[in-house]
């Protein structure tokens, strides 16, 4: 039986989640901050070109995938500290986000994704009348 074919598991066997993607994937370092109007994700993806980014929202999950082309000299490395592989990360998105207005921008190896809040959940200042 080939090594990549599914194997039968006993119903009481506890297993770790299995990966469905081949190759090496790195988790991009991500800063997340919140303002009154939106949640912003800022992800480092060095070596990714804008055309090699795939940002998707589906069934309450935001997935970020950046493909990195192999690089390096034609000779042997004297030292190699930079791993070769793509970037992948996913986030569960709160239902309070206005998914129709999600936007993404890529500049200098940093992917910035803006998740605007729906109008109904934004803080509202209430005027106080004196009287």
N, C-alpha and C positions, 0 to 999 in steps of 0.2 A: 504494500500500500504506500503511495507517495506520502512524503512528510507533510505536505500542505493540505491533505484531505481531512475532512472532519472526522473526529473520533467519537465513539460512543462513550457516554458518561453515565455512571450510575445515578439514579435520581437523588440519592442521599449524599452524593459527593459534593463537597464545597470547593468551588474553583474561583480563581481570580478572573476578572474580565479579560476577554481575549481581544487582541488588536485585529482590525480588519484592513489596516493600511500597511503596506510593505515599506521597507526602507527606514532610514533614521529620521526622527522628528524631534525637534527641540521646542521647549515651551518658551515663548518669548516673554521676557520680563515686562510686566505691565503695571503702570500706575493707574489707579482709578480714583476719580474725585467727583464730588457732587456739588452742583450749584442749585439755586432755586428753580432753574429752568431745565436742567439736563444732568445726565451722568456722562462723564467723558472717560474713555479708555485711551491710554497712550502706550503703545507697544513698540519695543525695540525689535527691528527685523533687519539687521545688517546683512548686506549682500543681496537683498531682494530688490528686483526691479518692479516699478509700478505695474507693468503689464503681467507680472507673475504673481499678483495678489488676487486672492479670492475671498471676498467678505460676503457672508450669507446669513440671512435670518430665516429660520424655519422652525415651526412648531415650538416657539418659545425659547429657541436657542440661537445664539449668535456664534458663528464659527469663523475663525480667521485662519487662512492658510497662505503662506508665502513660500514660493518655490525658490530654491537657491541653486544656481548653476555651479557645477564643480569648478574649482579654480586651483591654481597652483602652477609651479614651474614644471618644465618637462623633465628636469633632473630629479635626483633624490633629495628629500628634505634633510636638512641638518637638525632641525627641530620643527615640530608641528604641534601647535596648541589650538588651532582653530578647527573645530569639527565640521565635517561636511554633512549637510542634511537640511531638510526643509523645516519651516516653522509651522506649528499647528497649536491652536488653543480654542476652547469653546467656553461660553458663558451662558448660564441660565438668565433670561431676561424677565424682569418683573412685568406683570400685566399693565402696570401704570405707565409704561413707555409707549409713546406714539410711534409705532413701528413704521408707519408710512413716511415719517420724517427722519429716520436714521440716516446719517451721512458719514462718509469716510474720506480722509485726506492722507496722502503719503508724501512726506518730505524728509530728505536727508536720513533715510533709513528708519524713520519713526512713523508708524501708522497711528493716526488719531481717529477714533470713532466716537461720534456724538450721538447720544441717545436722549432725544428730547422727551420731557415729561408731558403727559396729557394735560390739557388746560384745567380739567376738573380737579387735579390733585396738586396743582401749584399753590403755594401759600398765597393767601389773599389778605390784604390789609383791610381791616374794618374801620371805617370812620366812626369816631365817637362824637356824639352831639352833646354839647353842654346845654343844660337847660333846667 
